[in-house]
Amino acid sequence: MATLSPSNTDHFRSVLAQFASGVTVVTGLAVSGEPVGFTCQSFTSVSLNPPLVAFCPSRVSNTHRVVRASGRFCVNILGEHQRPLGRQFSGTGRRFARARWHRGPDGLPHLDDALAWIGCRMQAEHEAGDH
């Protein structure tokens, strides 16, 4: 992890906007069994052996708190054609209301037509910055 000078945050944001990254929707289940999810662009693979991934949700995300409490989640990797779905899960309100989804073999919500699904268990959490 690198720490950068905060002297010009607009320039920093502009530079980072040039980096193309994939878009995912992290989904899980609330204690009530209700599906929850949020759009997460800060996602990366960490290791093949053992298989590990990382994502960086906002510290103020209520949805992430629900996912964290369950300890299990699904990373739904979206395709270009799913931009509207990514926007839908980045907002507030009933994100699953218009989403087509099913329970995967892991019991977690899988978004229909995602390019891929990765069923995960929370292993570690590290706070950094606003994420």
TIPABA-835519 format. One line per field, with one value per residue: x, y, z of N, C-alpha, C, O in turn; residue number from 1; residue in three letters. Coordinates in nm, 4 decimals, decimal comma, always signed. Layout:
REM TIPABA-835519
neast (X/...)
nnorth (Y/...)
nup (Z/...)
caeast (X/...)
canorth (Y/...)
caup (Z/...)
ceast (X/...)
cnorth (Y/...)
cup (Z/...)
oeast (X/...)
onorth (Y/...)
oup (Z/...)
nr (NUM/...)
rest (Ala/...)
//
This chain:
REM TIPABA-835519
neast (+0,0843/+0,0542/+0,1151/+0,0001/+0,0652/-0,1739/-0,2079/-0,3207/-0,6036/-0,7981/-0,6506/-0,5314/-0,7608/-0,8406/-0,6244/-0,6445/-0,8884/-0,8275/-0,7525/-0,8574/-1,0941/-1,2622/-1,6114/-1,7872/-2,0512/-2,1036/-2,2613/-2,4759/-2,6314/-2,8726/-2,9312/-3,1980/-3,2370/-3,2826/-3,1716/-2,8792/-2,6729/-2,3979/-2,2411/-1,9068/-1,6100/-1,3516/-1,1851/-0,9879/-0,7781/-0,5843/-0,4327/-0,3514/-0,2969/-0,3251/-0,6599/-0,7449/-0,9223/-0,9670/-1,1529/-1,2580/-1,4676/-1,6620/-1,6130/-1,8405/-2,0486/-2,3547/-2,4578/-2,2307/-2,1683/-2,3717/-2,3113/-2,0574/-2,1214/-2,2397/-2,0307/-1,9981/-1,9997/-2,0789/-1,9042/-2,0036/-1,9187/-1,9472/-2,0487/-1,9872/-2,2387/-2,3956/-2,4043/-2,6259/-2,7152/-2,4973/-2,5084/-2,7556/-2,7074/-2,5354/-2,6726/-2,9193/-3,1763/-3,4118/-3,2303/-3,2406/-3,4897/-3,5484/-3,3682/-3,2561/-3,2012/-3,0631/-3,0420/-2,7274/-2,5300/-2,3972/-2,5780/-2,5889/-2,6853/-2,6791/-2,6260/-2,8194/-2,6893/-2,4364/-2,0872/-1,9222/-1,9204/-1,8057/-1,7934/-1,7407/-1,5669/-1,5249/-1,2029/-1,0071/-0,9796/-0,8819/-0,8443/-0,8168/-0,7585/-1,0497/-1,1776)
nnorth (-0,1157/+0,2206/+0,5507/+0,8618/+1,2071/+1,4343/+1,6754/+1,7513/+1,6512/+1,6463/+1,6169/+1,3702/+1,2040/+1,2350/+1,1168/+0,8495/+0,7843/+0,7149/+0,4554/+0,1511/-0,0617/-0,3563/-0,4068/-0,5037/-0,6641/-0,7050/-0,9462/-1,0678/-1,2204/-1,0980/-1,1305/-1,1896/-1,3297/-1,1932/-1,0801/-0,8823/-0,6240/-0,4505/-0,2246/-0,2649/-0,1442/-0,1577/-0,4155/-0,7084/-0,9841/-1,1742/-1,4000/-1,7195/-1,9585/-1,9979/-1,9616/-1,6292/-1,3224/-0,9652/-0,6827/-0,3404/-0,1842/+0,1113/+0,2716/+0,3675/+0,2179/+0,0738/-0,1605/-0,3172/-0,3673/-0,5456/-0,7616/-0,8227/-0,9090/-1,1558/-1,3012/-1,4316/-1,4031/-1,3186/-1,2516/-1,0918/-1,0749/-0,8283/-0,7730/-0,5612/-0,5086/-0,4864/-0,2412/-0,0784/-0,2385/-0,2324/+0,0395/+0,0419/-0,1072/+0,0621/+0,2638/+0,3737/+0,2170/-0,0364/-0,2530/-0,5071/-0,5167/-0,4871/-0,6560/-0,9492/-1,2591/-1,5495/-1,8119/-1,9361/-2,2448/-2,2193/-2,0999/-1,8283/-1,5013/-1,4874/-1,2907/-1,2975/-1,3712/-1,2664/-1,2383/-1,4041/-1,5807/-1,5631/-1,7369/-1,6571/-1,6528/-1,4433/-1,3598/-1,1859/-0,8465/-0,5188/-0,1930/+0,1070/+0,4348/+0,5835/+0,3540)
nup (+0,0000/-0,0798/+0,0341/-0,0558/-0,1242/-0,0052/-0,1325/-0,3789/-0,4405/-0,6402/-0,8765/-0,8230/-0,8163/-1,0833/-1,2189/-1,1268/-1,2385/-1,4939/-1,4922/-1,5969/-1,4650/-1,3533/-1,2746/-0,9922/-0,8094/-0,4799/-0,2974/-0,0367/+0,2509/+0,4754/+0,8303/+0,8457/+0,6179/+0,3912/+0,0708/+0,0173/-0,1236/-0,2876/-0,5168/-0,6126/-0,7076/-0,6361/-0,6417/-0,6380/-0,7357/-0,5071/-0,4406/-0,5803/-0,4575/-0,1340/-0,2736/-0,2842/-0,2597/-0,2671/-0,1577/-0,1414/+0,0433/+0,1153/+0,4266/+0,5492/+0,4576/+0,5021/+0,3992/+0,3620/+0,6281/+0,6972/+0,5286/+0,6258/+0,8846/+0,8381/+0,7399/+0,5008/+0,1449/-0,1979/-0,4898/-0,7675/-1,0901/-1,3222/-1,6629/-1,9507/-2,0600/-1,8382/-1,7114/-1,6209/-1,4067/-1,2337/-1,1644/-1,0373/-0,8026/-0,6796/-0,5727/-0,3295/-0,1337/-0,2383/-0,3743/-0,4896/-0,5981/-0,8742/-0,9821/-1,1462/-1,0065/-0,8408/-0,5944/-0,5407/-0,5511/-0,3137/-0,1522/-0,1499/-0,2834/-0,6302/-0,9082/-1,1993/-1,5197/-1,4687/-1,5418/-1,3986/-1,0821/-0,7505/-0,4697/-0,1337/+0,1851/+0,4623/+0,5555/+0,6594/+0,7715/+0,6961/+0,7876/+0,6039/+0,5159/+0,3795/+0,3407)
caeast (+0,0000/+0,1310/+0,0508/+0,0311/+0,0422/-0,3114/-0,2060/-0,4058/-0,6924/-0,8670/-0,5576/-0,5202/-0,8838/-0,8351/-0,5264/-0,6995/-1,0014/-0,7740/-0,7269/-0,9764/-1,1102/-1,3908/-1,7119/-1,8486/-2,1530/-2,0838/-2,3917/-2,4781/-2,7624/-2,8935/-2,9723/-3,3368/-3,2384/-3,3025/-3,0478/-2,8244/-2,5587/-2,3492/-2,1433/-1,7712/-1,5129/-1,2202/-1,1791/-0,8699/-0,7324/-0,4678/-0,3505/-0,4098/-0,2786/-0,4669/-0,7372/-0,7853/-0,9566/-0,9838/-1,2338/-1,2466/-1,5932/-1,6592/-1,6276/-1,9748/-2,1467/-2,4401/-2,4711/-2,1100/-2,1796/-2,4586/-2,2336/-1,9499/-2,1795/-2,2667/-1,9019/-1,9981/-2,0467/-2,0554/-1,8608/-2,0647/-1,8402/-2,0394/-2,0025/-2,0161/-2,3827/-2,4649/-2,3838/-2,7411/-2,7195/-2,3943/-2,5621/-2,8659/-2,6542/-2,4551/-2,7657/-2,9808/-3,3093/-3,4299/-3,1433/-3,2793/-3,6282/-3,5543/-3,2573/-3,2805/-3,0990/-3,0990/-2,9496/-2,6276/-2,5085/-2,3471/-2,6884/-2,5778/-2,7468/-2,5990/-2,6985/-2,8318/-2,6114/-2,3031/-1,9822/-1,8717/-1,9528/-1,7047/-1,8431/-1,6278/-1,5787/-1,4404/-1,0869/-0,9408/-1,0225/-0,7797/-0,8937/-0,7193/-0,8231/-1,1943/-1,2288)
canorth (+0,0000/+0,3437/+0,6720/+0,9721/+1,3405/+1,4781/+1,8159/+1,7793/+1,5359/+1,6455/+1,5590/+1,2281/+1,1399/+1,2371/+1,0167/+0,7169/+0,7609/+0,6630/+0,3128/+0,0708/-0,1757/-0,4223/-0,3703/-0,6189/-0,6420/-0,7964/-0,9789/-1,1542/-1,2377/-1,0420/-1,2299/-1,2229/-1,4079/-1,1013/-1,0541/-0,7465/-0,6124/-0,3174/-0,2186/-0,2488/-0,1385/-0,1857/-0,5603/-0,7652/-1,1150/-1,1603/-1,5202/-1,8399/-2,0678/-2,0319/-1,8633/-1,5136/-1,1977/-0,8517/-0,5709/-0,2257/-0,1099/+0,2344/+0,2513/+0,4075/+0,1336/-0,0083/-0,2919/-0,3942/-0,4137/-0,6636/-0,8684/-0,8579/-0,9822/-1,2942/-1,3663/-1,4950/-1,3142/-1,3597/-1,1449/-1,1065/-0,9967/-0,7787/-0,7457/-0,4287/-0,4968/-0,4759/-0,1099/-0,0359/-0,3162/-0,1744/+0,1657/+0,0086/-0,1518/+0,1682/+0,3580/+0,3332/+0,1610/-0,1801/-0,2829/-0,6339/-0,5074/-0,5057/-0,7419/-1,0922/-1,3306/-1,6808/-1,8611/-2,0265/-2,3671/-2,1795/-2,0371/-1,6828/-1,4427/-1,4751/-1,2115/-1,3656/-1,3216/-1,2157/-1,3112/-1,5075/-1,5663/-1,6170/-1,7503/-1,6273/-1,6382/-1,3363/-1,4122/-1,0787/-0,7111/-0,4190/-0,0581/+0,1988/+0,5521/+0,5881/+0,2210)
caup (+0,0000/-0,0878/+0,0828/-0,1454/-0,0713/-0,0303/-0,1725/-0,4935/-0,4499/-0,7700/-0,9732/-0,7875/-0,8635/-1,2295/-1,2602/-1,1003/-1,3293/-1,6196/-1,4732/-1,6254/-1,3755/-1,3643/-1,1762/-0,9277/-0,7069/-0,3685/-0,2411/+0,0810/+0,3129/+0,6081/+0,9287/+0,8130/+0,4945/+0,2790/-0,0030/+0,0200/-0,2136/-0,3227/-0,6240/-0,5618/-0,8161/-0,5776/-0,6252/-0,7022/-0,6895/-0,4202/-0,4416/-0,6373/-0,3646/-0,1422/-0,3499/-0,2048/-0,3278/-0,1766/-0,2050/-0,0510/+0,0551/+0,1934/+0,5703/+0,5923/+0,3909/+0,5876/+0,3369/+0,3934/+0,7669/+0,6962/+0,4657/+0,7200/+0,9979/+0,7990/+0,7154/+0,3684/+0,0392/-0,3363/-0,5799/-0,8997/-1,1855/-1,4238/-1,7984/-2,0054/-2,0830/-1,7105/-1,6497/-1,5407/-1,2839/-1,1473/-1,1116/-0,9468/-0,6748/-0,6182/-0,5110/-0,2036/-0,1514/-0,2621/-0,4883/-0,5514/-0,6455/-1,0196/-1,0232/-1,1651/-0,9317/-0,7894/-0,4913/-0,5959/-0,4725/-0,1816/-0,0797/-0,1584/-0,4018/-0,7516/-1,0069/-1,3277/-1,6331/-1,4339/-1,6135/-1,3074/-0,9417/-0,6605/-0,3335/-0,0446/+0,3303/+0,5118/+0,6257/+0,7334/+0,7367/+0,7269/+0,7610/+0,5436/+0,4580/+0,3949/+0,3073)
ceast (+0,0896/+0,0495/+0,0969/+0,0007/-0,0998/-0,3194/-0,2965/-0,4985/-0,7678/-0,7789/-0,5426/-0,6419/-0,8845/-0,7390/-0,5847/-0,8176/-0,9557/-0,7494/-0,8565/-0,9816/-1,2473/-1,4859/-1,7732/-1,9650/-2,1299/-2,2203/-2,3767/-2,6192/-2,7640/-2,9343/-3,1143/-3,3482/-3,2595/-3,1697/-3,0086/-2,7068/-2,5206/-2,2470/-2,0062/-1,6738/-1,3726/-1,2117/-1,0555/-0,8447/-0,6048/-0,3745/-0,4262/-0,4017/-0,2359/-0,5421/-0,7891/-0,8188/-0,9679/-1,0770/-1,2315/-1,3785/-1,5735/-1,6818/-1,7692/-2,0850/-2,2248/-2,4530/-2,3486/-2,1137/-2,2641/-2,3828/-2,1245/-2,0038/-2,2053/-2,1373/-1,8910/-2,0520/-2,0158/-2,0113/-1,9171/-1,9880/-1,9307/-1,9708/-2,0425/-2,1666/-2,4618/-2,4391/-2,5039/-2,7516/-2,6152/-2,4415/-2,6716/-2,8144/-2,5635/-2,5439/-2,8153/-3,1171/-3,3065/-3,3547/-3,1833/-3,4183/-3,6403/-3,4439/-3,3045/-3,1664/-3,1531/-3,0028/-2,8553/-2,6156/-2,4580/-2,4553/-2,6898/-2,6472/-2,6460/-2,6826/-2,6999/-2,7459/-2,4798/-2,2007/-1,9275/-1,9188/-1,8400/-1,7650/-1,7266/-1,6683/-1,4808/-1,3249/-1,0198/-0,9945/-0,9148/-0,8343/-0,7799/-0,7955/-0,9720/-1,2599/-1,1850)
cnorth (+0,1229/+0,4587/+0,7861/+1,1047/+1,3856/+1,6210/+1,8472/+1,6601/+1,5313/+1,5830/+1,4080/+1,1517/+1,1309/+1,1307/+0,8761/+0,6838/+0,7047/+0,5126/+0,2357/-0,0473/-0,2367/-0,3721/-0,4986/-0,5714/-0,7491/-0,8193/-1,0707/-1,1642/-1,1714/-1,1552/-1,2780/-1,3124/-1,3234/-1,0788/-0,9068/-0,7426/-0,4691/-0,3286/-0,1920/-0,2557/-0,1697/-0,3334/-0,6114/-0,9072/-1,0926/-1,2799/-1,6344/-1,9568/-2,0141/-1,9265/-1,7528/-1,3971/-1,0892/-0,7510/-0,4624/-0,1483/+0,0188/+0,2018/+0,2807/+0,3222/+0,0480/-0,1494/-0,3777/-0,4460/-0,5407/-0,7832/-0,9159/-0,9432/-1,1288/-1,3720/-1,4340/-1,3955/-1,3742/-1,2376/-1,1784/-1,0167/-0,9594/-0,7596/-0,6056/-0,4060/-0,4777/-0,3444/-0,0651/-0,1112/-0,2652/-0,0442/+0,1398/-0,0295/-0,0475/+0,2710/+0,3086/+0,2725/+0,0119/-0,2210/-0,4109/-0,6273/-0,5356/-0,5983/-0,8859/-1,1665/-1,4661/-1,7164/-1,9601/-2,1506/-2,3379/-2,1143/-1,8863/-1,6297/-1,4293/-1,3963/-1,2864/-1,2955/-1,2553/-1,2972/-1,4257/-1,4767/-1,6273/-1,6186/-1,7403/-1,6324/-1,5287/-1,3975/-1,3059/-0,9447/-0,6129/-0,2816/+0,0270/+0,3154/+0,5526/+0,4562/+0,1180)
cup (+0,0000/-0,0319/-0,0059/-0,0784/-0,1044/-0,0844/-0,2905/-0,5182/-0,5824/-0,8770/-0,9491/-0,8395/-1,0154/-1,2829/-1,2422/-1,1915/-1,4636/-1,6130/-1,4957/-1,5295/-1,3976/-1,2577/-1,1227/-0,8420/-0,6019/-0,3056/-0,1214/+0,1331/+0,4493/+0,7016/+0,8986/+0,6902/+0,3710/+0,2064/+0,0063/-0,0774/-0,2403/-0,4351/-0,5641/-0,6786/-0,7660/-0,5415/-0,6975/-0,6528/-0,6091/-0,4352/-0,5092/-0,5398/-0,2289/-0,2225/-0,2580/-0,2962/-0,2226/-0,2408/-0,0989/-0,0471/+0,1349/+0,3404/+0,6198/+0,5298/+0,4907/+0,5314/+0,3666/+0,5363/+0,7758/+0,6384/+0,5615/+0,8345/+0,9634/+0,7763/+0,5799/+0,2665/-0,0966/-0,4152/-0,7179/-0,9951/-1,3021/-1,5577/-1,8408/-2,0195/-1,9532/-1,6375/-1,5669/-1,4071/-1,1844/-1,0854/-1,0092/-0,8083/-0,6095/-0,5495/-0,3761/-0,2338/-0,1777/-0,3880/-0,5610/-0,6145/-0,7952/-1,0714/-1,0404/-1,0975/-0,8888/-0,6766/-0,5571/-0,5097/-0,3314/-0,0964/-0,0878/-0,2840/-0,5157/-0,8520/-1,1393/-1,4322/-1,5949/-1,5124/-1,5299/-1,1668/-0,8613/-0,5205/-0,2366/+0,1027/+0,3722/+0,5898/+0,7124/+0,6869/+0,7844/+0,6906/+0,7045/+0,4821/+0,4839/+0,3561/+0,4093)
oeast (+0,1893/-0,0723/+0,2165/-0,0807/-0,1420/-0,4266/-0,3451/-0,4735/-0,7983/-0,8268/-0,5415/-0,6270/-0,9253/-0,7694/-0,5751/-0,8435/-1,0373/-0,7279/-0,9535/-0,8852/-1,3365/-1,4461/-1,8067/-1,9750/-2,1359/-2,2875/-2,2772/-2,7145/-2,6709/-2,9683/-3,1470/-3,4556/-3,2551/-3,0664/-3,0941/-2,6485/-2,5997/-2,1760/-1,9910/-1,6573/-1,2846/-1,2288/-1,0220/-0,8849/-0,5266/-0,2526/-0,5483/-0,4887/-0,1173/-0,4939/-0,8669/-0,7525/-0,9773/-1,0798/-1,2061/-1,3984/-1,4786/-1,7612/-1,8128/-2,2031/-2,1681/-2,4584/-2,3612/-2,0672/-2,2326/-2,3892/-2,1024/-1,9390/-2,1939/-2,1343/-1,7857/-2,1387/-1,9371/-2,0745/-1,8823/-1,9922/-1,9840/-1,8507/-2,1223/-2,2157/-2,5827/-2,4508/-2,4868/-2,7924/-2,6424/-2,4176/-2,6793/-2,8719/-2,5195/-2,4944/-2,7607/-3,1653/-3,2104/-3,4121/-3,1623/-3,4608/-3,7348/-3,4291/-3,3822/-3,0494/-3,2726/-2,8952/-2,8985/-2,6825/-2,4732/-2,4298/-2,7824/-2,6661/-2,5407/-2,7977/-2,5962/-2,7328/-2,4164/-2,2259/-1,8911/-1,9527/-1,7848/-1,7852/-1,6248/-1,7851/-1,3680/-1,3467/-0,9803/-1,0479/-0,8642/-0,8670/-0,6654/-0,8881/-1,0167/-1,3817/-1,2192)
onorth (+0,1279/+0,4630/+0,8051/+1,1118/+1,3763/+1,6814/+1,9598/+1,5785/+1,4227/+1,5048/+1,3289/+1,0458/+1,0288/+1,0627/+0,7931/+0,5665/+0,6521/+0,4487/+0,2532/-0,1226/-0,1738/-0,3040/-0,5897/-0,4538/-0,8686/-0,7244/-1,1418/-1,1219/-1,1857/-1,2642/-1,3941/-1,3651/-1,3740/-1,0604/-0,8183/-0,8461/-0,3772/-0,4285/-0,1074/-0,3606/-0,2042/-0,3714/-0,5633/-0,9447/-1,0025/-1,2641/-1,6453/-2,0439/-1,9865/-1,8143/-1,7784/-1,3754/-1,1178/-0,7359/-0,4891/-0,0563/+0,0314/+0,1139/+0,2252/+0,3518/-0,0397/-0,2465/-0,4973/-0,5568/-0,6321/-0,8933/-1,0361/-1,0390/-1,2159/-1,4941/-1,4884/-1,3139/-1,4681/-1,1322/-1,2804/-0,8944/-1,0459/-0,7334/-0,5397/-0,2961/-0,4552/-0,3378/-0,0186/-0,0534/-0,2561/-0,0193/+0,2076/+0,0115/-0,0665/+0,3562/+0,2152/+0,2774/-0,0570/-0,2226/-0,4221/-0,7236/-0,6023/-0,6158/-0,9374/-1,1416/-1,4935/-1,6578/-2,0559/-2,1619/-2,4199/-2,0772/-1,8225/-1,7040/-1,3675/-1,4314/-1,3332/-1,1731/-1,1933/-1,4130/-1,5308/-1,3628/-1,7308/-1,5133/-1,8072/-1,6186/-1,5227/-1,4781/-1,3335/-0,9320/-0,6224/-0,2567/+0,0206/+0,2945/+0,5258/+0,4480/+0,0004)
oup (+0,0719/-0,0492/-0,0285/+0,0137/-0,2197/-0,0825/-0,3015/-0,6069/-0,6319/-0,9591/-1,0434/-0,9005/-1,0707/-1,3809/-1,3326/-1,2185/-1,5393/-1,7160/-1,4220/-1,5156/-1,4545/-1,1633/-1,1984/-0,8072/-0,6308/-0,2652/-0,1074/+0,0677/+0,5285/+0,6557/+0,9233/+0,6611/+0,2589/+0,2709/+0,0036/-0,1095/-0,2189/-0,4469/-0,4760/-0,7408/-0,8449/-0,4257/-0,8057/-0,5426/-0,6395/-0,4418/-0,4974/-0,5392/-0,2106/-0,2380/-0,1661/-0,3977/-0,1032/-0,3630/+0,0186/-0,1264/+0,2124/+0,3736/+0,7207/+0,5477/+0,5559/+0,6068/+0,3932/+0,5632/+0,8521/+0,6930/+0,5762/+0,8765/+1,0496/+0,7915/+0,5466/+0,2977/-0,1087/-0,4079/-0,7773/-0,9817/-1,3716/-1,5648/-1,7740/-1,9935/-1,9579/-1,5152/-1,4542/-1,3064/-1,0647/-0,9673/-0,9067/-0,7075/-0,4962/-0,4757/-0,3174/-0,3470/-0,1435/-0,4969/-0,6818/-0,6784/-0,8374/-1,1923/-0,9601/-1,1264/-0,8993/-0,6649/-0,6212/-0,4070/-0,2409/+0,0182/-0,0377/-0,3804/-0,4997/-0,8780/-1,1865/-1,4309/-1,6803/-1,5456/-1,5826/-1,1348/-0,8988/-0,4599/-0,2547/+0,1389/+0,3233/+0,6803/+0,8257/+0,5767/+0,8962/+0,5746/+0,7492/+0,4037/+0,5954/+0,3407/+0,3968)
nr (1/2/3/4/5/6/7/8/9/10/11/12/13/14/15/16/17/18/19/20/21/22/23/24/25/26/27/28/29/30/31/32/33/34/35/36/37/38/39/40/41/42/43/44/45/46/47/48/49/50/51/52/53/54/55/56/57/58/59/60/61/62/63/64/65/66/67/68/69/70/71/72/73/74/75/76/77/78/79/80/81/82/83/84/85/86/87/88/89/90/91/92/93/94/95/96/97/98/99/100/101/102/103/104/105/106/107/108/109/110/111/112/113/114/115/116/117/118/119/120/121/122/123/124/125/126/127/128/129/130/131)
rest (Met/Ala/Thr/Leu/Ser/Pro/Ser/Asn/Thr/Asp/His/Phe/Arg/Ser/Val/Leu/Ala/Gln/Phe/Ala/Ser/Gly/Val/Thr/Val/Val/Thr/Gly/Leu/Ala/Val/Ser/Gly/Glu/Pro/Val/Gly/Phe/Thr/Cys/Gln/Ser/Phe/Thr/Ser/Val/Ser/Leu/Asn/Pro/Pro/Leu/Val/Ala/Phe/Cys/Pro/Ser/Arg/Val/Ser/Asn/Thr/His/Arg/Val/Val/Arg/Ala/Ser/Gly/Arg/Phe/Cys/Val/Asn/Ile/Leu/Gly/Glu/His/Gln/Arg/Pro/Leu/Gly/Arg/Gln/Phe/Ser/Gly/Thr/Gly/Arg/Arg/Phe/Ala/Arg/Ala/Arg/Trp/His/Arg/Gly/Pro/Asp/Gly/Leu/Pro/His/Leu/Asp/Asp/Ala/Leu/Ala/Trp/Ile/Gly/Cys/Arg/Met/Gln/Ala/Glu/His/Glu/Ala/Gly/Asp/His)
//
